[in-house]
């Protein structure tokens, strides 16, 4: 299969065979890295990494991947690029396209990365936009395959706000790969109706299924994978945070949700997750939105411990919007049973209000 020179903007642009090919390629390169086998397939190439939204995982994963393949990288953070400010997107694309062999973009609207690709003349890769996160999908699908041994027929349940990049991308990917996708959330947080209709059409051809439900018991029943993401983004007003936390609290991933899944089900979170008071954002959420009141409840909906211990929030009052990526070494932090852990390399999207979804 030859994908040479093709942009990687959204998985809507790729066939199921092409997506599986990329996952197979990722698995092969990962195996070579673990075995210490050099694989500098792109030696001498140079790539630009444009980050209008900063990230730990996305930057590190792109840079390490580039170095492993023999490439050099130039990182452009939000203060180092004039894109859309002093220089138009087409002009930026043309200039960078003459200097670099490829461009990665992580930022805001999907229209920006699409316009970069239109004028760059070199491959452009989407490291996250408000609407889609295709590179995250390759990492997640590889992780699922490594843990469950398959993708086709896997039941993946996404809990939380399913309107933006993670909900959209997981639904598209599951439809393309013959997986059963469930968006388990309040109706107001369902994915875009037109995108749902498109995915249902694809699902008929691949044997996948698309389910939208507000019922947690129905949604999580027999799940192979339960996936969630942060419910709010920095920069959104306090009223949105309060509304979102209130609306989505019933869709927290907790002991009951995991117990309703299949034996051996795995939990996934693309990170970061605010699950204690060790971050500035975690402290702000705790102080602003009444987590003291919730944490003192007999049944703490915010900090349900999947091991069945008394909720540590009653002692520590930490403000997790959901559990995720817990630290077993920290007795104050809820922990996930080993069978539910799904370690994997994933970058972190930040769901923001999206514009019209382009497909």
C-alpha positions in Angstrom: 0.0 0.0 0.0 1.4 3.4 -1.0 0.4 6.4 1.1 3.5 8.4 0.2 2.9 12.1 0.4 -0.7 11.8 1.7 -1.8 14.3 4.3 -3.1 12.8 7.6 -5.9 15.3 8.6 -8.8 13.1 9.7 -9.7 9.4 9.4 -12.7 10.2 7.3 -10.2 10.5 4.5 -8.9 7.0 4.9 -10.3 3.5 4.0 -10.4 0.7 6.6 -7.6 -1.0 4.9 -5.4 2.1 5.0 -6.1 2.6 8.7 -5.3 -1.0 9.5 -2.1 -0.7 7.4 -1.0 2.3 9.5 -1.7 0.4 12.7 0.3 -2.5 11.4 3.2 -0.2 10.5 3.1 1.4 14.0 3.2 -2.1 15.6 6.2 -3.1 13.4 8.1 0.1 14.2 7.4 -0.3 17.9 8.7 -3.8 17.8 11.9 -2.7 16.1 12.4 0.0 18.7 11.9 -2.4 21.6 14.4 -4.9 19.9 17.0 -2.1 19.5 16.8 -2.4 15.7 17.6 0.9 13.9 14.9 2.1 11.6 16.0 5.5 10.3 13.7 5.3 7.3 13.5 9.1 6.9 17.1 10.1 7.6 17.9 13.6 6.5 14.3 14.8 6.5 13.2 17.8 8.4 9.7 18.4 9.9 8.1 21.4 11.5 5.9 20.9 14.6 3.4 23.8 15.0 1.8 23.9 18.4 -0.8 26.6 18.9 -1.9 24.4 21.8 0.9 23.2 24.0 1.1 19.5 25.0 3.5 17.2 26.9 2.5 13.9 25.2 1.9 15.1 21.7 5.2 17.0 21.4 7.3 14.3 23.0 5.7 11.5 20.9 6.2 13.4 17.6 9.8 14.4 18.5 10.8 10.9 19.6 9.2 9.3 16.6 10.9 11.8 14.3 14.3 11.1 15.9 13.8 7.4 15.8 13.1 7.6 12.1 16.2 9.8 11.5 14.4 13.2 11.1 15.2 16.6 12.6 12.4 18.6 14.1 11.8 22.4 14.6 9.2 23.1 17.4 7.1 26.2 17.0 5.2 27.0 20.1 2.3 29.6 20.3 4.8 32.5 20.7 7.2 31.3 17.9 4.8 31.2 15.0 3.1 34.1 13.2 0.4 31.9 11.7 -2.9 33.7 11.4 -1.4 36.8 13.1 1.3 38.6 11.1 1.2 35.9 8.3 -1.7 34.2 6.7 -2.2 30.5 6.8 -1.5 30.1 3.0 1.7 32.1 3.3 2.9 30.2 6.3 2.2 26.9 4.6 4.1 28.0 1.4 7.1 29.2 3.4 7.4 26.1 5.6 6.6 23.8 2.7 9.8 25.0 1.0 12.0 24.5 4.1 10.5 21.3 5.5 9.6 17.8 4.3 6.5 17.7 6.5 4.4 19.8 8.9 2.5 18.7 12.0 -0.2 21.1 13.4 -1.8 21.0 16.8 -4.3 23.8 17.5 -7.8 24.9 16.9 -10.2 24.6 14.0 -10.0 21.8 11.5 -10.2 24.4 8.8 -6.7 25.6 9.8 -5.0 22.3 9.3 -7.0 21.7 6.1 -5.8 25.1 4.7 -2.2 24.3 5.7 -2.4 21.1 3.7 -3.9 22.8 0.7 -0.9 25.2 0.3 2.1 23.5 1.9 3.1 21.2 -0.9 4.3 18.6 1.6 2.5 16.2 3.9 0.6 17.8 6.8 -0.3 15.8 9.9 -3.1 16.7 12.4 -1.8 16.5 16.0 -5.2 17.7 17.3 -7.9 20.1 16.3 -11.2 21.0 18.0 -13.0 18.5 15.7 -10.6 15.6 15.2 -7.6 13.8 16.7 -6.5 11.1 14.2 -3.0 10.5 15.5 -4.5 9.7 18.9 -6.7 7.1 17.2 -3.7 5.2 15.8 -2.1 5.0 19.2 -5.4 4.0 20.9 -6.3 1.3 18.3 -2.8 -0.1 18.7 -3.2 -0.1 22.5 -6.6 -1.9 22.2 -5.2 -4.5 19.8 -2.2 -5.2 22.1 -4.5 -5.7 25.1 -7.5 -7.5 23.5 -5.9 -9.1 20.5 -8.3 -7.7 18.0 -10.2 -4.6 16.9 -13.2 -5.9 14.9 -16.2 -6.6 17.1 -14.7 -4.7 20.1 -17.4 -2.7 22.0 -16.0 0.7 22.9 -18.0 2.9 25.2 -17.2 6.6 25.3 -18.5 8.4 28.4 -18.7 12.2 28.8 -18.8 15.0 26.3 -19.0 13.2 22.9 -19.3 16.4 20.7 -15.7 17.2 20.1 -12.4 15.7 18.9 -12.3 12.5 21.0 -15.9 11.6 20.6 -15.9 12.3 16.9 -12.7 10.5 16.2 -13.5 7.4 18.2 -16.9 7.1 16.5 -15.4 7.5 13.0 -12.6 5.0 13.8 -14.9 2.4 15.2 -17.2 2.7 12.2 -14.3 2.3 9.8 -12.8 -0.7 11.7 -15.9 -2.7 12.3 -16.1 -1.9 16.0 -19.2 -1.2 18.1 -19.2 2.4 19.3 -21.4 3.6 22.2 -21.6 7.3 23.2 -23.0 7.1 26.7 -23.9 10.6 27.8 -26.7 13.1 28.1 -28.5 13.8 24.9 -27.2 17.4 24.7 -23.6 16.0 24.5 -24.3 13.5 21.7 -22.0 13.8 18.6 -23.1 15.9 15.6 -26.1 14.4 13.9 -24.6 14.6 10.4 -21.5 12.8 11.5 -23.5 10.2 13.2 -25.5 9.6 10.0 -22.2 9.3 8.0 -20.8 6.8 10.5 -24.0 4.7 10.5 -23.6 4.4 6.7 -20.0 3.3 7.0 -21.0 0.8 9.8 -23.4 -1.0 7.5 -20.5 -1.8 5.2 -18.0 -2.8 7.9 -20.2 -4.6 10.4 -19.8 -1.9 13.0 -22.6 -0.4 15.1 -23.2 3.1 16.4 -25.3 3.5 19.6 -26.2 6.7 21.4 -27.6 6.3 24.9 -28.3 8.2 28.1 -28.6 5.0 30.1 -25.3 4.1 31.9 -26.2 0.5 32.6 -27.3 -0.1 29.1 -24.3 1.8 27.6 -21.6 0.1 29.7 -23.1 -3.4 29.5 -20.6 -5.9 28.1 -18.1 -3.1 27.1 -14.6 -4.2 26.1 -13.2 -0.7 26.5 -14.6 2.2 28.5 -13.0 5.5 27.4 -13.3 9.0 28.8 -11.7 12.4 28.6 -11.8 15.7 30.6 -15.2 17.3 30.6 -14.0 20.9 30.4 -11.2 23.0 28.8 -9.2 25.9 30.1 -10.4 29.1 28.7 -14.0 28.2 28.9 -16.1 30.4 31.3 -16.9 29.2 34.8 -20.6 28.9 33.9 -19.7 26.3 31.3 -17.5 24.4 33.8 -20.3 24.3 36.4 -22.9 23.2 33.8 -20.7 20.5 32.3 -19.7 19.0 35.7 -23.3 19.0 36.8 -24.6 17.4 33.6 -21.9 14.8 33.2 -21.5 13.6 36.8 -23.8 10.6 36.1 -21.4 9.6 33.3 -18.4 9.4 35.6 -16.3 6.2 35.0 -16.4 4.5 38.4 -16.6 1.1 40.1 -20.2 0.5 39.0 -19.5 1.3 35.4 -16.4 -1.0 35.2 -18.3 -3.8 37.0 -21.0 -3.7 34.3 -18.4 -4.1 31.5 -17.0 -7.5 30.4 -14.5 -9.4 32.6 -11.1 -8.1 31.5 -12.4 -4.8 30.1 -9.9 -2.0 29.9 -10.2 1.6 30.9 -8.6 4.3 28.7 -8.1 8.1 29.1 -6.1 10.2 26.7 -4.8 12.5 29.5 -4.2 14.7 31.3 -6.8 13.9 34.0 -7.6 16.1 37.0 -7.9 13.5 39.7 -6.3 15.1 42.8 -5.1 18.4 44.3 -1.6 18.1 42.8 -2.3 20.4 39.9 -3.3 24.1 39.8 -6.4 23.2 37.7 -7.4 20.5 40.1 -7.2 23.0 43.0 -9.2 25.6 41.0 -12.0 23.1 40.2 -12.2 22.0 43.8 -12.4 25.6 45.1 -14.8 26.9 42.5 -17.4 24.2 42.0 -18.4 22.8 45.4 -16.5 19.6 45.4 -16.3 19.9 49.2 -20.1 19.3 49.3 -19.9 16.3 47.0 -16.8 14.8 48.7 -18.7 14.7 52.0 -21.6 12.7 50.6 -22.0 9.1 51.8 -21.7 7.9 48.3 -19.1 10.1 46.7 -20.0 10.3 42.9 -16.8 12.2 42.2 -14.2 9.9 43.7 -15.7 6.4 43.5 -12.9 4.0 44.2 -12.8 1.1 41.7 -11.2 -1.2 44.3 -14.2 -0.7 46.6 -12.4 1.1 49.3 -14.0 3.9 51.2 -13.7 7.0 49.1 -10.4 8.7 49.8 -12.0 12.1 49.0 -13.6 12.0 52.4 -10.2 12.3 53.9 -8.3 14.3 51.2 -11.1 16.2 49.4 -9.3 16.0 46.1 -11.3 17.2 43.1 -11.3 14.6 40.4 -13.7 15.2 37.6 -13.3 11.5 37.0 -10.6 9.0 37.9 -8.0 8.2 35.4 -4.3 7.4 35.4 -4.1 6.8 39.1 -0.9 6.3 41.1 -0.9 3.0 42.9 2.0 4.2 45.1 -0.1 7.0 46.5 -2.6 5.6 49.1 -4.6 8.8 48.8 -5.3 8.3 45.2 -7.9 5.9 43.8 -6.4 3.0 41.9 -7.6 1.0 38.9 -7.4 -2.8 39.2 -4.6 -4.2 37.1 -7.0 -5.9 34.7 -8.5 -2.6 33.8 -5.3 -0.7 33.1 -4.5 0.1 29.6 -1.1 1.8 29.4 -0.3 3.2 26.1 1.3 6.2 24.5 -1.3 8.9 23.8 -1.3 12.6 23.2 -3.8 14.8 24.9 -6.5 16.7 23.0 -8.3 19.5 24.7 -12.0 19.6 23.6 -13.1 23.1 22.7 -16.2 24.4 21.1 -16.1 23.2 17.6 -17.2 24.8 14.4 -19.1 23.0 11.8 -17.6 19.5 11.3 -16.1 19.2 7.8 -16.7 15.9 6.1 
